[in-house]
Amino acid sequence: MMTATARHIREQSIKPPRLYAGDAIGIISPAGVLDDARRSRLDLALAHLRRLGYAVFEGAFARERRGYFAGADEKRAQDLNDMLRNPDIKALFCSRGGYGSARILDKIDYAAARECPKIIVGYSDVTALSLALWAKLGLVTFSGPMAAIELFDMHRRTADSLWRLLAGATPTWRAGVHGNAWEKISLGVAEGILLGGCLSVVASLIGTPYCPDFSGAILLLEDIGEHLYRIDRLFSQLKNAGILDAVHGIVLGHFVDIIPDSSDNPVDFIDIISYYCAPLEIPVICNFPYGHIPIKYTLPMGCRVRLNADAGVLKLLEPGVK
């Protein structure tokens, strides 16, 4: 059941101002370390953004190294908070995912994020940051390309999706367009707030203050490099936590580099998805162009959407920016 606090947040969501040419963009590394290859990609991304006309500011600790993190937790959090508190910065792009965003959730200046909302872009491990900001504030964020991964060399459709959304577009995404062969697991039509991201990160937030109330949401999920049995375990956790029964629809992006089970256990991905999702009697689609793939849509976490699995249509019902 949706709590009074969760209901208030959903009715009073916070949208950042749209991005204009010449605006200032900050680059942060809230999670994994940048190796030499990703540092080079980051340089290319900074140059690309400047060519597009943006003023770009790199976080003081964005290239730090501490084990497999981009610096100590305190430094990664400081970069994020410094950007949140800077009124001149209009958007934050994360350099990469990896692992580490969850370690700084208790160090975020949520008051600054509320007082001066900004566009925040990232996916994968950045799911933790995105969902925490929604759970705490109702801040709309954007699950999209990252600076040291693909921002400098995006496919045209990926780039169009990103920049149009940050400028206030409300697109309709259709199956079959540009070779997008979605698979329909369960038919139906539903509306709700789009929430989710990387499956393993979503599951890791369950039971914490940073996990949103998913009641009535359209749940978005993707992942990379997971064993099939782990995917089953993660969906089991969502089921046992009551999340699958609470949502109004499910959009599954691409699950990349799945590691199959042993040959004597011929369960496949669709078997797992169907087991957990088909009995829900809500619209469910999979292979939506989202996740760890080169051609993908940027999606606004916290915006209302309509999922029509019968027609193969996902419609954004409101802009993600104001």
C-alpha positions as a Python dict, from the first residue, in 0.01 Angstrom:
ca = {
    (1, 'M'): (0, 0, 0),
    (2, 'M'): (137, 343, -86),
    (3, 'T'): (239, 538, 222),
    (4, 'A'): (121, 896, 276),
    (5, 'T'): (478, 1016, 221),
    (6, 'A'): (512, 823, -106),
    (7, 'R'): (175, 954, -224),
    (8, 'H'): (280, 1312, -145),
    (9, 'I'): (606, 1269, -334),
    (10, 'R'): (428, 1136, -640),
    (11, 'E'): (180, 1422, -638),
    (12, 'Q'): (458, 1676, -585),
    (13, 'S'): (733, 1547, -814),
    (14, 'I'): (1025, 1777, -886),
    (15, 'K'): (1134, 1836, -1244),
    (16, 'P'): (1460, 2006, -1334),
    (17, 'P'): (1469, 2293, -1585),
    (18, 'R'): (1521, 2185, -1946),
    (19, 'L'): (1867, 2203, -2099),
    (20, 'Y'): (1953, 2488, -2334),
    (21, 'A'): (2250, 2551, -2559),
    (22, 'G'): (2527, 2718, -2362),
    (23, 'D'): (2419, 2570, -2028),
    (24, 'A'): (2680, 2434, -1787),
    (25, 'I'): (2714, 2056, -1752),
    (26, 'G'): (2899, 1887, -1466),
    (27, 'I'): (3072, 1550, -1492),
    (28, 'I'): (3091, 1324, -1186),
    (29, 'S'): (3204, 968, -1110),
    (30, 'P'): (2975, 835, -834),
    (31, 'A'): (3070, 472, -878),
    (32, 'G'): (3343, 280, -1062),
    (33, 'V'): (3700, 387, -1132),
    (34, 'L'): (3798, 522, -1471),
    (35, 'D'): (4072, 307, -1623),
    (36, 'D'): (4302, 448, -1891),
    (37, 'A'): (4061, 364, -2174),
    (38, 'R'): (3767, 530, -1999),
    (39, 'R'): (3976, 836, -1914),
    (40, 'S'): (4046, 875, -2283),
    (41, 'R'): (3676, 836, -2358),
    (42, 'L'): (3596, 1097, -2096),
    (43, 'D'): (3831, 1342, -2268),
    (44, 'L'): (3649, 1276, -2595),
    (45, 'A'): (3313, 1330, -2424),
    (46, 'L'): (3421, 1663, -2274),
    (47, 'A'): (3540, 1782, -2615),
    (48, 'H'): (3215, 1662, -2776),
    (49, 'L'): (2997, 1849, -2525),
    (50, 'R'): (3198, 2166, -2576),
    (51, 'R'): (3157, 2135, -2953),
    (52, 'L'): (2783, 2117, -2894),
    (53, 'G'): (2808, 2452, -2718),
    (54, 'Y'): (2789, 2350, -2353),
    (55, 'A'): (3018, 2475, -2078),
    (56, 'V'): (3164, 2165, -1912),
    (57, 'F'): (3300, 2129, -1559),
    (58, 'E'): (3464, 1810, -1437),
    (59, 'G'): (3433, 1709, -1074),
    (60, 'A'): (3751, 1755, -871),
    (61, 'F'): (3767, 1383, -791),
    (62, 'A'): (3611, 1238, -1109),
    (63, 'R'): (3938, 1063, -1204),
    (64, 'E'): (4040, 949, -857),
    (65, 'R'): (4125, 582, -799),
    (66, 'R'): (4064, 381, -484),
    (67, 'G'): (4036, 11, -549),
    (68, 'Y'): (3752, -35, -793),
    (69, 'F'): (3592, 297, -692),
    (70, 'A'): (3646, 642, -841),
    (71, 'G'): (3799, 764, -517),
    (72, 'A'): (3689, 736, -156),
    (73, 'D'): (3317, 748, -79),
    (74, 'E'): (3355, 1093, 79),
    (75, 'K'): (3523, 1235, -231),
    (76, 'R'): (3268, 1090, -473),
    (77, 'A'): (2989, 1229, -256),
    (78, 'Q'): (3166, 1565, -231),
    (79, 'D'): (3182, 1595, -610),
    (80, 'L'): (2810, 1521, -637),
    (81, 'N'): (2717, 1761, -358),
    (82, 'D'): (2939, 2039, -491),
    (83, 'M'): (2762, 2013, -826),
    (84, 'L'): (2418, 1998, -662),
    (85, 'R'): (2494, 2315, -464),
    (86, 'N'): (2627, 2506, -764),
    (87, 'P'): (2338, 2707, -916),
    (88, 'D'): (2527, 2754, -1243),
    (89, 'I'): (2535, 2379, -1318),
    (90, 'K'): (2219, 2278, -1504),
    (91, 'A'): (2290, 1908, -1570),
    (92, 'L'): (2506, 1630, -1428),
    (93, 'F'): (2633, 1346, -1645),
    (94, 'C'): (2783, 1045, -1472),
    (95, 'S'): (3108, 921, -1622),
    (96, 'R'): (3028, 550, -1587),
    (97, 'G'): (2853, 290, -1374),
    (98, 'G'): (3036, -9, -1234),
    (99, 'Y'): (2972, -25, -861),
    (100, 'G'): (2969, 226, -578),
    (101, 'S'): (2669, 458, -603),
    (102, 'A'): (2489, 284, -316),
    (103, 'R'): (2781, 358, -83),
    (104, 'I'): (2721, 734, -101),
    (105, 'L'): (2342, 749, -76),
    (106, 'D'): (2359, 846, 293),
    (107, 'K'): (2603, 1128, 211),
    (108, 'I'): (2395, 1310, -51),
    (109, 'D'): (2277, 1665, 16),
    (110, 'Y'): (1913, 1598, -64),
    (111, 'A'): (1814, 1948, 49),
    (112, 'A'): (2040, 2097, -220),
    (113, 'A'): (1890, 1864, -479),
    (114, 'R'): (1544, 1987, -380),
    (115, 'E'): (1633, 2356, -373),
    (116, 'C'): (1817, 2359, -706),
    (117, 'P'): (1702, 2058, -911),
    (118, 'K'): (1923, 1958, -1202),
    (119, 'I'): (1911, 1711, -1485),
    (120, 'I'): (2098, 1397, -1376),
    (121, 'V'): (2188, 1139, -1641),
    (122, 'G'): (2324, 786, -1603),
    (123, 'Y'): (2221, 420, -1602),
    (124, 'S'): (2345, 84, -1473),
    (125, 'D'): (2483, 138, -1118),
    (126, 'V'): (2356, 498, -1128),
    (127, 'T'): (2013, 337, -1080),
    (128, 'A'): (2083, 356, -706),
    (129, 'L'): (2132, 732, -720),
    (130, 'S'): (1829, 782, -942),
    (131, 'L'): (1591, 578, -725),
    (132, 'A'): (1720, 735, -404),
    (133, 'L'): (1651, 1084, -537),
    (134, 'W'): (1300, 978, -634),
    (135, 'A'): (1235, 803, -301),
    (136, 'K'): (1358, 1099, -98),
    (137, 'L'): (1242, 1393, -311),
    (138, 'G'): (1038, 1282, -607),
    (139, 'L'): (1313, 1418, -833),
    (140, 'V'): (1285, 1313, -1197),
    (141, 'T'): (1617, 1181, -1333),
    (142, 'F'): (1720, 1039, -1669),
    (143, 'S'): (1843, 688, -1736),
    (144, 'G'): (2066, 750, -2036),
    (145, 'P'): (2417, 762, -2184),
    (146, 'M'): (2726, 817, -1971),
    (147, 'A'): (3026, 1035, -2047),
    (148, 'A'): (3308, 779, -2044),
    (149, 'I'): (3100, 502, -2202),
    (150, 'E'): (2921, 627, -2514),
    (151, 'L'): (2841, 997, -2490),
    (152, 'F'): (3125, 1095, -2723),
    (153, 'D'): (3024, 853, -3000),
    (154, 'M'): (2652, 783, -2974),
    (155, 'H'): (2444, 629, -3247),
    (156, 'R'): (2223, 897, -3402),
    (157, 'R'): (1902, 751, -3260),
    (158, 'T'): (2056, 727, -2912),
    (159, 'A'): (2173, 1088, -2932),
    (160, 'D'): (1837, 1212, -3063),
    (161, 'S'): (1653, 1038, -2781),
    (162, 'L'): (1881, 1191, -2516),
    (163, 'W'): (1887, 1553, -2632),
    (164, 'R'): (1519, 1567, -2729),
    (165, 'L'): (1413, 1435, -2390),
    (166, 'L'): (1631, 1687, -2204),
    (167, 'A'): (1471, 1963, -2413),
    (168, 'G'): (1118, 1862, -2311),
    (169, 'A'): (1000, 1610, -2572),
    (170, 'T'): (725, 1358, -2491),
    (171, 'P'): (794, 1077, -2737),
    (172, 'T'): (593, 770, -2825),
    (173, 'W'): (806, 458, -2865),
    (174, 'R'): (670, 189, -3097),
    (175, 'A'): (765, -172, -3153),
    (176, 'G'): (888, -255, -3499),
    (177, 'V'): (1031, 93, -3565),
    (178, 'H'): (1402, 85, -3659),
    (179, 'G'): (1406, -291, -3608),
    (180, 'N'): (1285, -273, -3245),
    (181, 'A'): (1140, -622, -3212),
    (182, 'W'): (976, -614, -2870),
    (183, 'E'): (838, -936, -2732),
    (184, 'K'): (497, -933, -2565),
    (185, 'I'): (489, -1145, -2252),
    (186, 'S'): (142, -1036, -2136),
    (187, 'L'): (-110, -813, -2312),
    (188, 'G'): (-297, -517, -2171),
    (189, 'V'): (-282, -141, -2123),
    (190, 'A'): (-169, 42, -1810),
    (191, 'E'): (-51, 382, -1691),
    (192, 'G'): (188, 465, -1410),
    (193, 'I'): (507, 634, -1302),
    (194, 'L'): (811, 485, -1480),
    (195, 'L'): (1059, 358, -1219),
    (196, 'G'): (1346, 110, -1220),
    (197, 'G'): (1673, 52, -1399),
    (198, 'C'): (1934, -217, -1348),
    (199, 'L'): (1764, -522, -1196),
    (200, 'S'): (2042, -617, -955),
    (201, 'V'): (2067, -259, -826),
    (202, 'V'): (1690, -225, -784),
    (203, 'A'): (1685, -548, -582),
    (204, 'S'): (1974, -431, -364),
    (205, 'L'): (1775, -127, -247),
    (206, 'I'): (1479, -328, -118),
    (207, 'G'): (1437, -275, 255),
    (208, 'T'): (1637, 50, 257),
    (209, 'P'): (1516, 411, 285),
    (210, 'Y'): (1631, 459, -75),
    (211, 'C'): (1388, 216, -233),
    (212, 'P'): (1083, 386, -383),
    (213, 'D'): (726, 279, -331),
    (214, 'F'): (652, 99, -658),
    (215, 'S'): (275, 93, -607),
    (216, 'G'): (106, 158, -940),
    (217, 'A'): (437, 207, -1123),
    (218, 'I'): (545, 85, -1463),
    (219, 'L'): (854, -112, -1364),
    (220, 'L'): (1158, -81, -1594),
    (221, 'L'): (1434, -344, -1572),
    (222, 'E'): (1757, -441, -1754),
    (223, 'D'): (2091, -596, -1658),
    (224, 'I'): (2424, -723, -1785),
    (225, 'G'): (2647, -1023, -1719),
    (226, 'E'): (2412, -1209, -1484),
    (227, 'H'): (2375, -1586, -1455),
    (228, 'L'): (2027, -1711, -1534),
    (229, 'Y'): (1982, -1850, -1184),
    (230, 'R'): (2074, -1509, -1040),
    (231, 'I'): (1815, -1341, -1260),
    (232, 'D'): (1563, -1590, -1124),
    (233, 'R'): (1674, -1509, -768),
    (234, 'L'): (1645, -1134, -830),
    (235, 'F'): (1294, -1167, -970),
    (236, 'S'): (1207, -1389, -674),
    (237, 'Q'): (1321, -1109, -444),
    (238, 'L'): (1101, -859, -628),
    (239, 'K'): (809, -1100, -597),
    (240, 'N'): (863, -1177, -228),
    (241, 'A'): (900, -806, -151),
    (242, 'G'): (556, -746, -302),
    (243, 'I'): (688, -525, -583),
    (244, 'L'): (568, -739, -874),
    (245, 'D'): (216, -751, -731),
    (246, 'A'): (217, -374, -677),
    (247, 'V'): (315, -251, -1023),
    (248, 'H'): (72, -184, -1309),
    (249, 'G'): (303, -294, -1592),
    (250, 'I'): (656, -408, -1668),
    (251, 'V'): (898, -295, -1939),
    (252, 'L'): (1202, -521, -1974),
    (253, 'G'): (1496, -378, -2163),
    (254, 'H'): (1789, -582, -2288),
    (255, 'F'): (1953, -837, -2061),
    (256, 'V'): (2302, -845, -2209),
    (257, 'D'): (2564, -1123, -2185),
    (258, 'I'): (2344, -1360, -1986),
    (259, 'I'): (2545, -1652, -1853),
    (260, 'P'): (2348, -1974, -1917),
    (261, 'D'): (2297, -2245, -1661),
    (262, 'S'): (2447, -2589, -1707),
    (263, 'S'): (2341, -2787, -2013),
    (264, 'D'): (2143, -3030, -1801),
    (265, 'N'): (1920, -2745, -1681),
    (266, 'P'): (1765, -2603, -2000),
    (267, 'V'): (1580, -2308, -1842),
    (268, 'D'): (1605, -1993, -2053),
    (269, 'F'): (1543, -1625, -1992),
    (270, 'I'): (1190, -1620, -2131),
    (271, 'D'): (1100, -1917, -1907),
    (272, 'I'): (1203, -1714, -1603),
    (273, 'I'): (1029, -1396, -1714),
    (274, 'S'): (710, -1580, -1801),
    (275, 'Y'): (709, -1765, -1467),
    (276, 'Y'): (716, -1444, -1266),
    (277, 'C'): (532, -1202, -1494),
    (278, 'A'): (259, -1392, -1681),
    (279, 'P'): (49, -1468, -1368),
    (280, 'L'): (38, -1098, -1279),
    (281, 'E'): (-217, -1027, -1554),
    (282, 'I'): (-61, -690, -1631),
    (283, 'P'): (101, -571, -1956),
    (284, 'V'): (460, -695, -1986),
    (285, 'I'): (699, -645, -2276),
    (286, 'C'): (1065, -737, -2318),
    (287, 'N'): (1353, -644, -2550),
    (288, 'F'): (1263, -276, -2525),
    (289, 'P'): (1561, -72, -2660),
    (290, 'Y'): (1707, 20, -2322),
    (291, 'G'): (2008, -92, -2120),
    (292, 'H'): (2370, -182, -2192),
    (293, 'I'): (2326, -158, -2569),
    (294, 'P'): (2450, 101, -2822),
    (295, 'I'): (2111, 198, -2965),
    (296, 'K'): (1881, 283, -2677),
    (297, 'Y'): (1626, 533, -2556),
    (298, 'T'): (1688, 769, -2267),
    (299, 'L'): (1402, 727, -2018),
    (300, 'P'): (1282, 965, -1745),
    (301, 'M'): (1254, 800, -1405),
    (302, 'G'): (953, 946, -1226),
    (303, 'C'): (741, 1048, -1524),
    (304, 'R'): (400, 908, -1609),
    (305, 'V'): (381, 673, -1906),
    (306, 'R'): (120, 458, -2079),
    (307, 'L'): (218, 104, -2173),
    (308, 'N'): (6, -60, -2443),
    (309, 'A'): (143, -410, -2483),
    (310, 'D'): (-132, -500, -2730),
    (311, 'A'): (-15, -237, -2979),
    (312, 'G'): (351, -241, -2879),
    (313, 'V'): (353, 122, -2766),
    (314, 'L'): (510, 304, -2472),
    (315, 'K'): (399, 669, -2451),
    (316, 'L'): (555, 937, -2231),
    (317, 'L'): (260, 1135, -2094),
    (318, 'E'): (451, 1432, -1953),
    (319, 'P'): (789, 1596, -2012),
    (320, 'G'): (1072, 1510, -1775),
    (321, 'V'): (1180, 1874, -1751),
    (322, 'K'): (997, 2200, -1690),
}
